[in-house]
Amino acid sequence: MPGFVSSRKPEEIQVARNGSQVLLDALQARGAEYIFGIPGTLTLPVYDAMIDGAGATPIVTRHEQGAGFAADGYAKVSGNTGVVFTVPGPGGTNLATALRSAYEDAVPLVAVTATLADNMRDRSAIHDVDMEKALAGCVKKSFTPDSVAGIAPAVEAAFRWAAAGRPGPAQVVMKANLFQAEEERVIIAPEFEGPPPAPPVDERALDEIAESLLAARRPVIYAGNGVVAARCERQVQLLASKLGAPVVTSVKGRGILSEADPLSFGLVHFLGCEEMLEEADLCLALGTGFGQFATFYFKAPMPKNLIQIDIDPERVGRNYPASVGLVSDLKPALEGLIRRISDAEDAALTEGHVRVREGKRRYEERLRSFSTKPTEPPFHGLFVMKTLRENTSPDTIFVSDSSATQSWLMEQAFVVHRPRSILLSEAYQSMGYAVGAAIGAKLGAPERPVCAIVGDGSFTMTCGELATAAALDLSITYLIFNDGEYNALRHSQKHVFGERYIATSLNNPDCPALARGCGAHGHRVESAEALGSVIRESQAGGGVHVIDCPIDRDVLSSRWTRTVKSFRGGAATAPPPDAGD
C-alpha cells in the first residue's frame, strides 16, 4: 500500500516462487534455449512467467506435432536436448507422433505435458486424459511431481533419462494446479529414479576385438547414428585410417566420414557396396541397429564375422547375428581400440581404398549416361537432386520428409560432407516431418543453411508451420517435389497390385500462393535453367522460400525401386540412375 515501509532489511525479504517459475528455472538450469509449443488456458501461467524470466525463448507453432518435429530438428542439429510444452489432452496427444518418431530415431527430448488437477480428473472436464498413459509408448520414462518442490527434481531426472544410454524422449507431467502454487519450504526435496549407469568398458573384449581387426584382410566399418549421438566421428575416422577399412553408414550416419573421402562408401545400396560387404571378412558395426529402412528389409549382406558395439543391449545381434557383441559407450570403446592398434601404420593403399574407388568410378560412368538436361517440367528426380547439390554449400543441412521423396536424397550423386547434415524421420517414417523440423534445425545451427525436401502430400499435412518460420524471420528453403500423387503408394499399386489405382491422386493447392499468404516467398519452377537460379536465390536472399518443382511421377529413385521390389519379393539389385520404374 502507498507509504508502506518494511521493517525488514532487503536481503531478508524472500519472494516465494510459484510452480511456473520453478519449472522455467529448472529448464534454464539444464541449458534449454527454446520451448516449442502452443499456449492454452491451463498453461498461460507458465507463459506469463516467461515475460519476466531470462530463460528459454518460447517458439509458438501452429500444431503440437509441428512443435515436436521442431524440437526434434533442433536436438539433432545442436546435439542438445529439445524441449516441448503442451496443454493437457489434445495438445499432448497431438504431440504423440513426433515423440514416437524421436523415440525411434534416438533423439533426446523433454516433453512437459500439462494435465488436469487431481480434483478435476474423471469428471468430464475438458482436456481430461491420463497423459502418462497416453504417451507411454512414446517416451523412455515419465515423471509426475506432486508438489512444487518436486518440479525441479522431475525436470532434472527427465533430462538425464533423455540423454542417457540410447537417447530418446522423456516426459514431465505437470498438474495444472502446480503452475500457480507457491513453492513450499521443504528440507528434503522428492527424488526420482535416475537412469542406469553406463556399463564399464570390457577391456578383455577390446583386446579380442583389436586382435580381430588387425588380423582381418578385408575389414569394413558400418557406422550408425549412435556414432553421431556419442560425438565420436573423429574416432571412427582415425580407426578407418589405421585399418584402411571402407566406411559404410546408415542414413542418419551419413557424413560421419565425408562421402568424398577415399574410404567412404556411403550407403548400403551405393553401387559396389553390397559386393564389398559380401567379400568382407569382418564388419565392425558401431551404433547401429541395422534397421529395416537401412538394410532393405534386412536383406543387405553382412559377413559372418560381425562385431557389434552399441550402448543399447537390445540392439546387439537383434537383426543380424553378432559373432562378438559389446554393450558399451562408443567413445571410450573406440578410444580403447585406437590405443591398441596405435602402433600400426596408417594403411596407405588397401583393398578397401580400391573397392571404394572402383564403386565410385562405376557409378560416375552410369551417371554420365544421364547427362541430358531436361528443358521443361516435369523433371526427373535425379536431375533435381543433382541441381540442388550443385547449388548449395557443403555445410547445408537437408531436412527430408518420408517415403519416395526422401529416397532421392539417398542417391549416390548426392554427396554428404558433414555429420548432422541429413535430418529425417527414418525409422518411424512420419509424413509431415520436414516443415517443422527445418525450423528447429535452423534455430539449432543458425550459421548453417537449411533446405527441406518435401513431397506435395507431406507438405500439405503441416504447411501451417510456414507461418511459424516466417514469423521467426528464419532463412529456410522448402523444395516441394510435386507429382500430384502419393507416389510411393501409386508405384506399389502399379507393381504389387497390378496397376489398380485408388486413393493416391491429390488435389493440391497453389503452393507458391499459399507460401506468400503465410509471409514467405513462393516460386514455381518452369524450366531447367530456372531451378538452379531459384535455389541459389533462396539460399542467398534470406527469409522463407517455397519452391514448387514439378516431378515426373513415372520415375523412381534407385533406392525406392529396391524398396518396391522388396515389397513384392523381387531381386535386390539396384537399377542404374536413369532407370524409370
N, C-alpha and C positions, 0 to 999 in steps of 0.2 A: 504494500500500500504506500501512497505518497508520504515521504518523510520518515519512513521506517528505517531504522539503523540497527543492524545486527550487533549484538554484543560479542559475537564470536569472531575470532581472527579469521581472515580469508582462507588460510591454509587448513583451518579446522572445519570449514563448510564442505560437506561431501554431497554431491548431487547423485542420487541413485539413477542408474541406467535402467531402461526398460529392455524387454526381450529383443526388440528390433535393433537397438543399439548394440546389444551384446552379440547378436548374430553378425552384424556388419563388422564389428571389431574382430570377431573370430575369423571371418573370411579374410579381412585385411592382414591379420597375423599370419595367415597361410599364403600371402602374396597374391590373392585374387585381384586381377586387373579389371575384369569385366564381369557383370552379372547379366546373363542373357535371359530374357523372359518377357512376360506381359503382366502388367499390374491388374489387380482385381480388388473388389471391395474389402475382402478379408486380408489382403496383403498390403493395402495402402499405408499402414503404419510403418512398414519397412521402407517403402519408397519415400515417405515423409522424412524418415531419419536420414536418408541419403542426402537430403538438401544441406544439412549441417555437418555431415561427415566428410572425411577426407579419404575415404576408402575407394572401393571398386566403382567403376562407371557403369550405370545401367544401360544396356543395349536392348531397346524395345523392338521386338519383331512383330510380325502380323499373324503368326501362328506359333504355338508352342513347339510343334515339330521343327519349324524353322529355327527356333531358339536352340533346340537340342543339336541340330545339324551345325549351327554356327559355333556352338561351344565345342563340338567335335572338331571342326576345321581349325579352330584356334588352338586346341590342345595338340593336334597332330603337327602343326607347323612350329609352334613355340616350344613344345616339349613340356609345357606347364599343364596343370590340371584346370580344365574348363569348369565353369560354374553356371548352372541354370536354375531359375527360381520360378515356381508356378503356383497358381491358385489351386485350391482343392478341386477334386472331381474332374471335370472335363479338361482343366488345364494340365493336370497330371497325366490323365490318360492320353491326351494329345501328344504328350512327350514320349510315350512308350516306344514308338517305332525308332526314334532317334537314339534312345537309351539302349535298345537291343542291338542296333547297328554298332554302337560304340562298344558294347559288351563283346560282340563277335570279333571286332577289329582291335581289341585290347587298347582302348582309348581311355585315359584317366579323366573322369568327370565326377563332379559332386552335384547331385540333384537335390536341391532344397524344395521339398514339396509340402505346401501347407495342407492342413487337414482341419476338420471342424473340432471345436472344443468338445471335451467328453460329454458335457451336458446337452449337446446338440446332436449327438450321434444317434442313428436309428430312430429318428423322429420325423422322417420325410422332410428334413431341412434341405435347402438347395446345396448342391455340390457334395452331397454325402457319399463317400465311398471310403473303404479302408485302403489308404494309399500304400501302405506297406505291402498288403496282399496284392493290390492291383499291379504293382511294379516288381513283384518278387522275382519274376523270370528275366528281368532286365538289368538287375544290379547285383554286384558281388555281396553287398551287405547293406543292411538298413538300420538306422538308429533313430529312436524317438525319445527326446528328452521330456521329462515330466515336469520340469521346473526351469526357471530362467538360469539357475545355477548349472543346469545340465547342458545348456546350449553349446557353450564353448567346448566342453569335452566331446560332445557328439560331433561337432564340426571337425575337431582335431582327429577323431577316430575315422571319420569318413574320408578325409584327405589321406590318411595313412593307408587305409584299405584300397583307395583308388589307385595309388602308386605302387603298392606292394606286389611282389611276385609278378604274375602276368597282369598288367594294368587293366582297369575297367571302371565302370561307373559304381559309385556308392551313393546312398540316399540318406538324407536327414529329413525326417517327417516332423514338421513344426505345427504344433497345436495352435490354432489361431488366437486363443486367449493369452498365450505367452507373449505375443508381439507387444502388447501394451502393459503387461505385468511388470512390476518393478523387481529389480534384482534383489534376491534375498541375501541376508548376511549369514553365510554358512562357513563353517570351519573346514569341512571336507566336502569337496565337490564330487558329484557322481562320477563313476568311472565306467567306460565302455570297453568292450573286448577289442583288443588290438589284433592286427594281422599276425599270422605266424612268422617267425623269423626266417630269413633266407637260409637254406641249408648250407653247411660249410662245404668248401670245395674238397672233393675227394682226391687227394694228392696221388694216391696209388692209381686211380683211374686215369689221371692226367699222364702219368708215366706210361701207362699202357697205350693210351691214345697217341701220344707223341711218337712212340716206337712204331706204331702202325702207319702214321703219316710219313715218317722218314723212310719206311720200307716200301711204301706204295710207289708204283711206277707211273700210274695214271690217276692221280687223285683229283677230285673235284670238290669244290666248296659250294654248298647250297645255302644261301643266306636269306633269312626271312625278316619279317617286321620286328621280331624280338631284338635283332641287332640294332635297329633304329631306336627302339624304345629304351634299350640299355646304353645308347650312345657310345657304341664301341665299333663304329665304322672303321676307324683308323686301325684297330687291332686286326680286323678282317683283312684290310689292305696289306698290312705287314705280313700276316700269315700266308696270304696268297702269293706274295712276292717271294718269300722264303722257299715255298714249296713249288713255285711255278704252276700253281693249280688254277685252272679256269674257275671263274665265279659265276654261278647261276643264281638268280634271285627270284623270290616271289614277287607278285605285282607290287605290294606295298614296300618291298625291299629294294625297288629299283633306285639306282643312284648310290647305293652303298659303295659300289665301285663305279666310277663313271663308265657308261657304256661305250665311250670312245677309247677306254683303256685296252691295251693288248690282251689282258687276261679276263676281260668282261665278256661273258657270252649272253648276258641279258636273261630273257625269259625262256622257259622250257620249250615253247613252241618255235623259237627262233631257229632258222634254217641250220641244220647240222648239230643242234644241241642234243637231240634225242639219241643220235648215233654216238655222240661223245659219252652220254650217260650210260648207254648200253655197253660200251667198251671200257668204261672206268673200272678200276679195281678197288676203289674206295671213294665213298662220298661222306664228307663231314657236313652234317646238317646243323645249322645254327639258328635257333629262334624261329622255327617254322613248324607248323602242324601238318604240312602237305595237304592243304585244303582242296576241296572239290574243284573250286574255280581255277586254282593254280595248276592242277595236275590233270585236268580234263577227265573228271570222274575217276580219279585215282588210276589212270592208265599210263601216266608218264613213267618211263623205265627208271629204276634205281638199282644200283649194284647191290649184291647180297651183303657186301661189307659196308654197312651203313652205320655210321657213328652219329648219334643224335644227342645234342646238348640243348636243354631247354629249362627254363625256370619252372615250367608247369609239368608236373609228373604225368598228368592225364594225356598230354600230347606226345610223350615219348613212346614210340612204337605203335601209336594208335592206328594210323593209316598205312604205314609201311613198316614191316618188322625191322627192328634195330638190332644189329649184332652187338653193339655197345650203346647203352643209354646212360646219360649222366644228367641228373637233375641239379642244376646249379645256376647262379647268376652268371650271365655270359661274360661280363667284363673280367672278373678275376679268373675265370676258366681260360679265356683266351690269353690273358697275360701270362698265366702259368704255362700254357702250351708254347707261347713265343719264347719264354725263358729257356724251355727245354730244348728248343731247336735253334737257339740263337747262334750256336757255333757253326751251323750250316750256312754256306754262302748263298746269297740270293741266286735263284735259278736264272741263268742268262737267257737261254732259249730252250724251252722244253717242248715236249709233245703237246702240252696244254696250249702254249702260245701258237703252235702251228694249227691246232684244231680250231681255235678261235679265229685266227686269220683266214683259214680256209672257209669257215662258215660265213664270215662276213663277205668274203670275195664272191662266193656263190650267190649270196643274196643281192649284192650290188649288180651282178650280171643280170639277174632276173629283174631288178629294179630298172635297169637301163631299157629293158623291153617295154617298160611302162613309161616311156618318155614323151608320148604325145600329150600335149597340154590341151585339155578341153577348152573350148572357146565360149561356151554358154552353159547355163544350168539346165538340168540338174547335174551335179558334179559327182564323180567317183570319190568315195570317202577317203581313199588313199591320197588322192590329189589334194584334198582339203587339209589332211594332216601334214603332208609334206610342206604345203604352203604355210601352214601355221608354224611348224618348227623352224622354217627358214626365216620367218618374220618376227620371231620372239627371241628374247635373250636367253642364254643358258641357265640363268638363275630363276626363270619364270616358274611359278607354282601353277600346276594344272590340276583343276578340280573336275572330276568327271562324274556324271550320273551313270546309272547302271545299264545293263543289257547290251544290245548291239552297238549303240553309240559308243559306249565305253571301250568296246573291243578295238575300235580304230586307234585308240591311244596306245594299244599294245602291239602295233605294227613295228617291225624291226627298223623301219626307216625313221621312226620317232625316237630319237636318242635322248636319254635322260642322263644328266651330268651330276646331279646332287641328290643326296637323300632328302626326304620330306618335300619332294617335288611333285609327287603324284598322290592325290587325295581321292579316295573313293569309298563307297560302302561295299567292300569286297565280299565278305562272307554273307552278309545279310541281303545284299543286292537291293537296297531300298531305292525305288524311284523317287524323284523329288529331292535328292540329297544335295545336288551341286549348288543350287541357287543360294541356299542358306550357308552351306559350308564355305563357299567362297568369301562370304562376309567375315566369318571367323578367321579364315586364312589371312586375309588382308590385315585384320586387326592384330593377328599374331606375328606377322612379319611385314610391317608397313613399308620396309625398304625394298621388298621384292615384288615384281609384277605378278598379278594373279589373273589367270584366264580359266573360265569354266567352260567345259564342253558338255552340252546337254541336248538330249533329244527333244523333239517337239512335244511328245507325250509327257515326259518328265517335267519339262519346263512349265507346262500349264498347271501342273499339280501344286507348285509352290511359287509361282511367279509374283505373288504378292510381296515377296521379300525384296523385289526390285525397289519398292518404295522405301524399305528399310535401308538398303545400300545407298540410295540416292540421298535420303535424309542425313546419313552419316557422312556424305560427301566423300565416299570412297572411290578409288580408281580400280575398277574391275571390268574385265571384258567377258561377256557371255556370248559364246558362239553356239547358235542353235543348229543342230543337224535336223533339217526339216524335210521329212519324206512323206508327211501326211498319214503316217501309219504307226501302229505299234508293230514296228517292222520285224523285230525278233520273233514275235508271235506269228506274224504273217509268213515268215520263211519256215517256221515249224509247221504251219498249216500246209505249206506247199510241199515240203519234203517228207513229213511224217503222216499227214492226214490227206494225202492225195489231192492237193490243190482245192480243198474245200474251205472257203474263206468265210469268216463271220466275226463280227465284233472287233475288228482290228483297224478299220478306217477311221480317221479323225477329221473333225470339222474344226480347224484351227482358227484362232483369232488372228488379226493383223498384228503380229508380234512387234514390229517396229513402232506402230502406233500405240500399242499397249505400253511399250517402254517409255515413249515420250509422255504418256499420261501419268507415269509414275515418277517423272522428273529425270529420266535417263535419256541417253541418245539412242535413237533407233536407226538401223541401217538394213537395207535389203541388198544382197549381192546379186548382180545381174550379168556379170562377166568374170572370166578367169582373172583378168588384169585387175579388176576391182577388189578381188578377195584379198590379195596381199596388201594393197594400199590401205584398205579399211582396217585390217588387223594392225598395221603399223600406226595408223591414226589413233585407233582406240587405245593402244599401249602408250602413246606419247602425249595424248591430249588431256588426260585426266578425266575424272568422272566415270560414271557407269555407262558402258556401251553394250548394246544388244545387237548382234549381227545375225540376221536371219539368212541362213545359207541353204538353198535347195540341194538335196542329196538324192542321188539315184537310188531308188528303193530296191532295184533288182540286183545290186551287187552287195556282197558281204565281205567283211574282213577275213583274212586267213584264220584268225582265231575263232570268229563266230562260225565259220564254215566247219571247223573242227568240232565246235560245240554242238551244232545241229547234227553232225554225223554221230556224235556221242549219244544224242537223243535216240537215234534210230539204230544204234549199234553198228555204225559204219566204220570204215577204216580210220586210223588215227594219223593220216598223213596230211600235212598242211599243203594247200594249193599254192601256186605262185602268186605274187602280189596282185597281178592283174586278173586273177580268176573271178568269175562272176558269182555264181551260186552253186 
